[in-house]
Every structure is written in structure tokens, then in C-alpha cells.
């Protein structure tokens, strides 16, 4: 596929009819099509094209709204009190206002990924050319862009082919944002449908970004054995000059690596990263090091280890310039979206910029040329490191006790802490030199710094925690398998059958931010538990880092213990945030490659297949951002449930099914066209768990699908019941709703399940060939 | 600290805020007046004690005396079972709360809707948002929290209290029910 606009200009033309001068003509585009698959029904869907599919899902998974604010303050009519059944001055109700806010969040998230994708694509087109072929796995990956093919109905072959795809995404996000204006949409379910649309568009944008960077920057191409790289504060060689990169858009960081290589400096300088730029820089060079997830920003900067800080976009602390100044580390901003009030030095020479930074008089600069950033960052690190001498901003043990003595125990720190951590108690202990309380808080601390903002005594509470945990920080020496990118078509062929039949109990994807209720360790423990149980475990983003920040009883991290292949018992790090698209892509490829369902512009049918047959569940245990909201929405539209941690209720609504309402769970049997009971699976589409234990049990349950074979359902039930017994206690109370025939009962649990079934007046029900789409019944009659 | 500020300082809801339970009699009156009360218990109860005894024992006593069924979240069930107390249901907080917004739902036993929901022990922000959902969308259900901090989205809440004052209140509630 190639779509190129044709422009030509005629300086002057004279005819009998008219005379033209400086005539500029644009003829839309020329499409060069090489994909033989017939076009499906919904290429480039508009805001309402898939509305009926969304309505089918939303009729099962009704929103449970939990307003985070009772007011609307988006226009000058307001503030409007929307409590209960009150309406705003524009007529809006509370459900509509909540779903409107969710849509705004999803639009922010989608716009952020798409904008990132556009910047990245522009960069790689500038460096590699518009005709640079898309290659994300050679012959191992023939379906290179499953989401783009599914949604847009196009098969991109070159980087240039991705441009019109992003044009579409940008158009749709603009349309969606317009929906949130005062006096537009008024129905909450229509808002919700548009949330799903934003999520789907977000996934297209993410896919474009990742296949562009995998193709052009030489990242691992669907490689199950991508290199292991170092992870953790303790891995950094503090004797060397250290560069820290933070954010998501990797080109400035790759230019740093290139400059180091070209100048034979790689062994002299440490390149370290936080957040997704860190993940992507290790895909570019496994010699780079990942310090940690987003929540490691303050602790690492204040340690004084980084000599120069390079930020790009997304999830970068907005006070990074202030924090960098405290440790005398120059800051280089590299994105138009994150200028921090800095002077634009893009057109200055590298020598001039380096000299300015080395003088100590310039705290930071905006440099919008990635190549120049590469040179400047390295040279500045070399210049300032000897002067800085790792000047940090953490208190000594003596200073720590002195700070602690200033505490009045007013509790404002705890009341500001998102995790309600017992900060005041820990500080009280520190007065007498006992640092155990602060040290214990280190693992659960989100690194947000709100405690410090709240403290009237100006105690640097976060720094106290980090200083008290000095030993722990030095021992943070883990590893992570660098992001492999897509899943191979061959891997899909191997596991497609076992997944759809339920022999592999499910795909569990740990994705998203690090706003965990109890630290990173819980993510690692969940990953390893599901891998042990032979689920396919995927990781991405900050969760991919957290998955590696724990060692088992044999001292191995998750990535050392388990394979990186998309197989039962594998732990598959796909990469950064935008690589989440490969997890959705894998589910889509199961439908298209394994089940041979038409892919092109055929969203409903593929989503129907995934929803009814592919036991995939997303877990965003520390979901924080608007991007996480958009990513989740993209999974929902595909029919993939998402479990979040307790902070996830702040997304303002859940999408919950009602297992007790049998009428909600009827499907069409594609073999007969009859409407039959398919069971309450998956029970929820968006669910917030209170604890890790609750999440694990729910994940095991949410992998069930109406299409499971008896062998598959027995396998899934065995995992669900076993986890429930171990973590909750006893046999789950709803097993009778999940057993369809005697053959579904796990053999090892037969007696107790039969007893349970007898207590619930259980009767056998047939296993359907399930679909929510009547049109698929008719299609299949002639089979 | 002010008694009726949200415990988490920034979590300010809107015009409708919880009334205060300033003495045990108020909670007892609400419980006695309720036709169908229910209690939702989160994992946070495990860390608290009421005058030397685990909070969970106080809740079990309350449940037995006032005949209030207890719904527990996953992680808390084992604690109840170890005390030979079988909760009415194991359900997540969002599931039970979502059902409470359905006026047609006839409760765990299929008999009648609940008219009073008592919450205790969920993470503060999670309970805050869930109580908000009930405040707006469950007009037939009064909510009360037994946490030691103020929850503005409940119908009735303890003020921000010292553990000592809060424990004395809880103990008083149970004792009054005995009388």
C-alpha cells in the first residue's frame, strides 16, 4: 500500500476559455494496492461505525460510576453541582459527565501516543527515508501491523505508508475531543462507545510508533531471545560520567548512543534511563541501563549520580529542572511538548552549548535536534562530571535525624500520601536514629513527593526515605529482557489452538504505570505465579521493569527464570508503552492467522472472535495516566478485560457484568443461530481489585471464555479454584455458574465440585459456538 | 486536625458531605432503624485493634448481635474463617457496591434490597470513590463507615479520630446493641 498526494503547479496557462497564473493543483492521493484480501465492512471506521458492537458489550458490562468530583467546572455556567439526579446548566447528568471525563482522559492518552508516533515517524522518515521497508521480524512476521490492517484496512509496507494511518488517527482524536464540548453528546453510553473508539485509535497510533522504530532503529525484531540488560539503581557505575534519559520518545537517546559509538566512548560513559525511553534505549543498545520505572525519578536524581539529564516526553516529572538544579546537573529538554521554560538553543553550535553548560550558569536548554542532543549530552557529561563530583541531595544519617526532630507529627504527610503510608511514625522513630521505619517505606513509596509539598516544616521526607534505604538502593541489581517487539506468526500458529481450546489457560499481560499500592514486588510475584501455572505472561512499560525487580528463592529474576517466547510459561517483554500494541496484535493474529478469520477492515468479527475465544486479560496494577486509560479502552473494544489496582477506581467507573442475571449472558450459537446461555464469562470488562490476592483470583476467572472446550475449561477452573483456595480460602462460591458439563470438572477436584454443584441445583448446559453477531450465523450456515 | 476534612487532604468531593457519628448512639440508632443492613469489609481491618483485641473480633460481634451479614473481599476471608465465622459472601468491593446501585437487586439471599451499607477497612481512596458511587446512584441505600477517618461521601462517618477515641466508639456501638 502506498498513498501519495500529487501536487503540481502551473506557472501560466492561456486558453480560449481562461487564463491562469500560479495555478496549484492537488489530486488527493494515488493508492498503490498490493494486498489481495478483500476489504472488510469497516475500514477507517468513524465515531459511530462500531457503535452497535460497543452497545453489545455495554449492555453486558454496565458502567458503575464512582464520581471523583461531584461538580462540573468545564465552562462558565459552572461550577455545576451534579449530585445524584441534579443536572448541570447545560442539562448534563452525572453519568454523562463521568463518561465525558473518561472520554477526555482517553482522548488525552490517545493524542499523546499518536503525537509521539508522529514525531517518531517524522524522525525515522528523515533518517531512513519514506521508502524504508517495514520489517518487524522478517519472514517470521508477515502480519506486520495487525491492528492497522484490522482497523484501517491497509497493509503498510514502508514508513511512508504509515503517514496516512496517522492522518486518520489524528482526525479521529480531533472528532472525539469535539464530542466533549458543552452541548454535544448527552448520553453516557454514547460517551462510553466513544471511549472505546478512542482506545482503538490509540492502539493504532501505538502500533505505528513501535513498528516504525523497530523497522528503522534496529530494535529486536520479534526475538524471543532478545538480550538481557541491567536494571536497578545498583547497576550504575558511579565512577563514570552518567547520562540519564527520561520519557518515551527515544531518538535523542539513540543519538547519544550513536555519538558514543562513533567516538569510541561507550566504555567511558554510563547511559541510564527511567520510564519507557529506558526500555527503548536498551532495545537499541543492551549496554544501556534501566534505573527503574517512573517512580524512580526523584530518588535517582537526588542521589546525585546523573551528571546530565535528557528529557523527552510523557510521564517526566514537571519539576525535573528544579530537581536537576539542586544536584548541579544540566538538563536538556528535547521535545516541543515539554519545553519547561528553557531557552531554545537548537540553532547554537554544540561547542557553544557545551561551554554554556560547563560554565554552570545555564541550568538547562531546549534542543530540538536529536543529533545535536547526542553530541551535547555526551560532551556535557564529560565536562561537568569532574566538577559535580556526584553532588547529591540526600541527607547524611546525622542530617536525617536532625530533620526528623523538626517533625511535629501533624500527619499532613500521611494525608497527602496516595498510599496512606505511615510516614509520621517512621519519622518519629528516626529521631532516635532508628531508620527501620523509613527503610521499610522505601519499597511501597511511589516517589511522588506529595509528602514534602504538604510538610509545613519543609522536611524532605522522600529524601529521608531514600537515604534510610541506602543499602537497598545499592542492592538493586536486577535484569530485564529487552523489549522483543511483535509476536511471531509461527508462535501464534503454535499457541493459537491451545489458547482457543483453553489448554493454555490464558494470556495475562502486565502493563502500565507504577502507581502500585504495595510496591513493584507484587507485579513480579504475580508474573512468576502465572508463568509457573503455564499461562503466557506478557509485560510492557514500567510493569516490565517491576516484573524484573525481584529475585526468587534461587536468586533469579523473572526474565532469567522464564523464557521470552510467546508460549505457555513464557514471560514476554514486548517493550515500551507503544509496544502494548503487540499484545493486542497477538490476540488479533490468533483470530486471523490461527482461525483464518478475515482481517482487513473487519473489526467486529475479529473482536467477536477475541472476546468469545481468546482468554486474554490485561493487568494494569499501577495504572496512573491518561495513556493507561486509552490503552485499557483499546483492549475493552476488543473484548479483553482489564484488571487494575485499588487506585484504578479513580478512573471513575468500572465495567462490571452481572453473573446473577442469566439473561445478560446469552450468545448466538453460530452452528444453529439459536440464542443460548454462554455463561458469565468473562464476567467483567474493567475491574479494580483491592489486593494482589483478589487480582490474581479474578485474573484466573476472567480468562474463561464461552468457547472453552471442556478440557480447557477444566484447566482454567483448576487454576481459578486452586488460587482461590490458597489466597482466599475455600472453593469459590460461583463455580456452579462456570461448570457447563461434567467434563468441565477438573478431575483432581471432582468430589468437592460435585458436592458444590448439588448444593446449587446445577444442570448441564451445552457449549455453544459463540458469537454476539447475528450476521456470523448466516455466514456460517453454508460452511 | 479538622474532624470533617477528608483524610486524604485533596480528596474533596462536593456539596453533599457525610454527617458525623460523634457518639455510638448515632450509629446504633441507624443500625436499629435499618430494615436490611449489610457490612462490606476490606483487608485494612487486619491492621487495627480495638482496646487490645483485633478489630475483626469487634466486627464479628457486631455482625452477630445486630444480625448484619458481612461481605468480605478476597484477602480478608481467611481471617474470618479462622474465627469460625462464615461471611455471607466473598465479593470484591466494586462488585457488591455496583449491585447496591441496582434497586431491583434483592440482596445476597434474594429476599429484599439493602437499605444500609456499612463499609470498613478498604484503602481510603478506593472506599472514597465507591462511597461516591453509592451517594450518587443508590438513593435507597444509606451508607456508614466504621473507619477511624472521615469519609465525606458516606451518609454517616466517624470524624478523623485518634485510634483510642475511635476504638471506644466502636466498642460502645457493640455494647449498646447488647443492651
Interface residues (C-beta under 8 A of the other chain):
Chain A: X64 X65 X66 X67 X68 X69 X70 X71 X81 X82 X83 X84 X85 X94 X95 X410 X411 X412 X415 X416 X418 X420 X454 X517 X646 X647 X649 X650 X652 X654 X656 X658 X687 X688 X689 X690 X691 X693 X694 X697 X698 X727 X728 X729 X730 X732 X733
Chain B: X1 X7 X8 X9 X10 X13 X14 X15 X16 X42 X43 X73 X74 X75 X77 X78 X81 X89 X90 X92 X93 X94 X95 X97 X98 X99 X101 X122 X123 X124 X125 X126 X129 X130 X132 X133 X135 X136 X137 X139
